[in-house]
Amino acid sequence: MLAEHTKPKFDTSQVSELVKRLFSLTPKDIRPLPSYDDQNFYVAPAEGGEFILKILNTEDSKSPSMIEVQTYAMSFLHQNGLPAQIAIPNNSGQLMSLEEMDCGYGCQKYLVRLLTYLPGVTISKVPLTPELLYETGKMAARMDEVLQKMEHRHLGVLLREEFMWSLSNLVLLEAYLNVLDGDPLQEVVKSVIHHYKTFVQPKRSSFRKCINHGDLNDLNVLVQPDDNGGYKISGILDFGDMNSGYYIHELAIALTYMMLEHPNPIEAAR
């Protein structure tokens, strides 16, 4: 959980000024988009094209090396035929810039990127057919396979040993069990952690390592209608949880989210 006032809260006039100053583009349409920790805006400039302006929260903005790796990973996937966004260079030729601005909490620093726009709707809004579920699993596998070939001077930042969103660090959640005091779910969570420590941790040395996207959920996968009356994957979003992990972790995360969205979770997992 981020500290108070770390999530940006810029209005459309400030976004317009940023786009004009950093990219020499004149927005004719700006729309806010959902985001958990950051701020995303759909931007359609008068000069043509469609983009996403992403303004990172103040905490993640303190880790430019991490954001550099994430941005490079998106480009690397795109170059290898996967539907990922790429960053647009600003007027200085940089793929991101640190901007000190006030969005209501006093002047703070925010990393800003302009990303390409990917068409489609989130997979959460369409029926999860067996074909689409298969394609989602196939995309997850292909993505990790490609990322495993990626080279970058800052790859070490993906180890993220204190990052709670990495399945490698699941036991860190024990420190927060008190939040569930008095809640019957506490025993369920304790049981999951116990099983992880008993049956998973001892076997991790036999797992195949890779770089995980880490958050392949129902809001981070875009789809479009295909030629057969179904849907095809048109985009992979949000690389903020990237970490060094294992192929099985990516599968577990994707399975979990697809099961949550499906009326028959066990059928979805098959």
Secondary structure, DSSP 8 states (H G I E B T S, - for coil): ---TT-S----HHHHHHHHHHHH---EEEEEEE--SSSEEEEEEETTS--EEEEE--TTGGG-HHHHHHHHHHHHHHHHTT--B--B---TTS-S-EEEEEESSSSEEEEEEEEEE---SEEGGGS---HHHHHHHHHHHHHHHHHHTT---TTGGGGG-TT-TTSGGGGGGGGGGGGGGTT-THHHHHHHHHHHIIIIIGGGGGGS-EEEE-----TTSEEEEE-TTSSEEEEEE---TT-EEEEHHHHHHHHHHHHHHHSSSHHHHH-
